[in-house]
Amino acid sequence: MIPFSILDLSPIAVGKTAADALHQTQELAQHAERLGYLRFWVAEHHNLASVASAATAVVIGYVAGSTQRIRVGAGGVMLPNHAPLVIAEQFGTLASLYPGRIDLGLGRAPGTDMHTAQALRRDVRAGVDQFPEDVLELQAYFAAPQPGQRIKAVPGVGLDVPLWLLGSSLYSAQLAALYGLPFAFASHFAPEDLMEALALYRRRFQPSKQLAKPYAMVGVNITAADTDREARRQFSSQQQAFTNLVRGKPGPVPAPLDDIDAYWEPHEKALVESKLAQAIVGSLATVARGLAQLIEVTGADELIITGHGFDRAARLRSLELIAQARDRSTAEAT
């Protein structure tokens, strides 16, 4: 069976604080480590009342410091928001403190609305346009120092922190292929280009010092519970959160509903369901079938699992059931 990993946004639930969310992220990572997940990534988003992971490198340090073996990283850092040298120093520090455990996934979207992006970047267009060059600059800061090199990332230089490119369109697939980097596709919210992006990445991949052959990670929303009905109920929190984004009224993660159809309008339902088309929701048996189908169709080298859950205990239980589905598939395959 391929490796399973976790993407967490430190979701802030209704009635809870950012501190609550960050403590839950720590607990989730420790639970994921015990269950044998390979990585635990957090993502950079800004000005969202439902996400506490804006200071991504800080959260990664918090998680890595409270775990022992699981790889911890960014899924991802929105590189155009930052000077590459700053990111090299941050992740060089993390890699120095937690050697062999830090990943750096990079995205080119702002991770926020355009007004907030302006506050972060000042020159929004220049940041996006410079993304390919910024990736190479960042990569150079992690490489061995060159004769006459005037600017070095300290810590960072010579550490070869592994880079990933993240994307929800064909652009990053092409760039990851060109640079010979592993690629993670955000099909957990943008499933429509998944298969084309994977095919393009694999077809155009050029081997690099970091990677000899293509390595594709697929993002997927999974909500597992002891029954299909309870899983659908828990998943309604994420459906409401997406609906609120469609309405232009984002907020903390809402409590589950017994009847999601009473919450949204038909056009909202159609849009949200299109964005969550790859989601797997159900009991252990249902999730196991969904995972087997997804892996067969995509040929993914790794899955990274996410979900904006409301209830702490339900999120922990979901990770357990997903791990059981993984292990069941492995046993059947052997």
N, C-alpha and C positions, 0 to 999 in steps of 0.2 A: 504494500500500500504506500502511496506517496505521502510525504510529510504534511501534517496539518499545522497551521499557525493561527495566531489571533491578531486581529486589528481592533484596537479599542480607542474610543474618542473621549474617554472619561465622561460619560454622559451624566448630566445633571438632571435629576428627576424633579418633578413638581414637589415642592415642600422641602427639598434638600439643598445643600450648599455645594460650592466648588470643592471645599475641603472634604465633604462626604464623598463626592465623586472620585477624587484623587485617592482617598483611602480605599474605595472599592476597586479602583484600578489596581492598586497594589495587591489586594486580596485575590483578584481575578488572575493576576500574573502568577502568584504563588500557587494557586489552584491549577492553572494551566501547566506549570512546571511539573507538578506531581502527576498530572495526567499524561505527560509525555508529548506535549505540543513542542514544536521546534523553535518557534519565535513568538515574541510578543511585541507588537509594534503599536505606537501611538501616532496620531496625526495632528498636523498643524491646521487649526481653524481659528478664525478671529471674529470677535464681536458677535458671537452666538451664545445665547443664554443657555443652550443645552450642551455646550462643549467646554470642558475644563482643561484641555490639553494644548492651549495656545503656546505656552512656553515649552515646546516639545523636548528640547534637550534637557531641561530641568526635570521633566516628568520621567524621561528615560533614566536619568541618574537615580531618581527615587526608586524606580522599579528594579533596576539592575542591582542596587544596593540591598534590596530585600529579597533577592533570589540568588540562586547558586549556579545554575547550569543553562537555563533557557537563554537563547539569544534575544537581545532587546534592541529595538531600533525605531526608526522613523518611517512611517508609512503615510505621508512622508513630511519632509521639510519642503516648503514651497520656496525653492531657491531664489526666484526673482525678488522675494521680499528681503533678501539678505546679501551682504557682501560675501563672496565665497571664502575669503580669509577668515571671517568670523565663524562660519560654519565649520571650517577646517579646524580651528582652535577648539570649538565646542566639542566636536566629535573626536578630535585628537585627545582631548582631556578624558572623555568617556572611555575611549579605547585604551588609554593608559591606566585608568582605574579598574577597568573590567576587560582585560585582554582576551581576545578571541570570542567576544560575546556581543559586539556592537555592529549593527547594520545601519546604513544610511540610504534610505529611499528618497528620491528627489522628484518633485513635481514642478510644473511650470504655471499652474493655475494659482490665483491669489489665495484661495482658501477662505474667501469672504466676499462681501459685496464690493463694488468698485469705489465707493466713498472710503471705506476702510482700507482698501488696497492703496488708495492715494495717500492716506495717512502713514501707511507702512513703508511705501516705496518712494514716495514723492513723484518719481517719473515712472508711471505704470507701464507705458508702452516700451520704454527702453529696457525695463527689466525682462519682459517677455521676449523681446527680440534678441536679447543677449543670452538667452538660456543655453544654447549649445556651447557657446564660448565659456560661459560660467561653469558648466559641467567639466569641461577640460581644465579650466583653471583650478577648480576644486580638486580634481584628480591629481594634478601636478603638485599641490600642496601636501598630499599624502604620500607622494613618491619619494625615492631617495633624492637628496639634495644634489643639484647640478653645480658644476664649477661656475663661480661667479654669480650664483643666485643670490639676489639681494633681499628678497622677502621670503621668509619661511614661517610656517605654522608651527608654533611651539606651545604645547605639544601638538603633534600631528605629523610632522615630517618623518618619512620613512615607515609609517605605520600601515600603509596600504589598507585603510578602512574600506571594506567592500561597499561599492556603490550599486544601487538599483535605480532604474528609471521606472516611474509610475505613470499611468495614463488612463484616460477614458476615451481616447480617440486614436486615430491612426498616426498622429504626429510622433508621439513618444515611442510607439512601436518601431517606427523607422529609425529614430535616433538611437534607441537601444540596440537595434541591429547594427547600425553603422559603427557604434562605439564598442560593440562586443560586450554589452552589459546585460545582466539579468533583468527581466521585464515583468512588472506586475500590472495586470489590467483590472480596472475598477468596475467590474461587471456587477458589483453589489449595488451600484446606483446608475450605471450606464451600460446596460447589457446589449444594446442594439449593435455595437461594432465589435463585440467580443471575438467572434470567429474570424472576421476579416483581419483584425489586428493581430491575432495569434498567427495566422497564415503569413501575413506580411513580415512579421518579426522573424519567423523561422526561415522564410525564403531568402531574406536579405541579410541574415546574420553573418557577421565577419568575426572570426576568432580574435581574441585579445589576450593580453597578459592575465587579465582577471578570469576570463571564461573561454573555454575551448569550444563549447557548443551551446546552442540556445537553451535557456532555462526560463520557463514561463510559469508565473504564479497567477492564479485566478482568484479574485475576490468574490466572496459569496455570502449573502445574508442567510444565516441558519438560526431558527428558533426551534429548539427541541424541548419537549415536555413528556410527561408520562402518558398522555393521551393526545390524539390529534386535536381534540376540541380545546384542551388547555393550551396547547401550542399556538393554535389560531388566536386564542384570547390574548396571550402574551404578545404575540406579533402585532396585535392591534395598536399597541403603543407606538411602534415604528410607523405603521400606516397613518396614524394620526399626526405624527411628527412631520412626515412627508407632505400630508395634506395642509398642515399649517404653513409649510414653506411655499406651497403652491398659492396659498392665500396671502402670502406676504406678511405673515404673522408668526414668525418662528418664536419658539419659547422652550422652556424646560420640557423634558420627556414626560408625556402624560401617562396617567394610570391606564391599565387595560380596560377595554370595553367588551361587553358580551355581544353587542351587535354593532359592528363597525359600519354597516350600511346606513344606520341611523345618523352617522356623523358626517358623511361626505355626500356631495352631489354627484350625479352620474358622470359628468365630465371630469370631476376631480378623481373619482375612482379609476376612470380609464387612464388618466395620466400617471397616477401613483402606481397602479398595477403594471404599467409599461416600464417604469423605473425599477420596480421590484420583481421583474419577470423571472429572474434567476433564483429568487428566494426559495429556500427549502424549509418547510414548516410542518412539524408533525411529531409523532411518536418515534421511538427508536427504529421501528421497522420502516416507517415512512421516510425518515431521514437517511437510513442506510440505502434505500432504493434510489433516492434522489442523488445521493453522493455518487453512487456507482454510475448512474446515468451521466452526471456532469463530467466525471473523470473520463468516461469512455468517449464522450462527444468532443471534449476540448483537448484531450491528451495532455492535460496540465501536469507539470512537474511537481507542483505544490499547490495546496489550497490555503488561502488566508480567510478566516471566518470572522464575520463581524455581526453586530446586531445592537440596535439602540434599545436595550431592555430597561424596564422601569423597576422591576422587583429584584433585589439583590439575590435572594435565595433562588429565584427562578433562573437568573443568569448563571449561577454556579451549577445548578442542576443541568442546564442546557449544555454546558461544556462537558459535563460527565457523560451525558447521553451521546453527544457527538463523538467523544473518544471511544465509547462502546461501539458505535456504528463503524468507526475506523477499524477498531480491533476485530470486530466481527468480519468485516470485509477481508482483512488480512488473513484470518483463519480460514475463510472459505477459499481464498485464492491459493492457499498452500495445501 
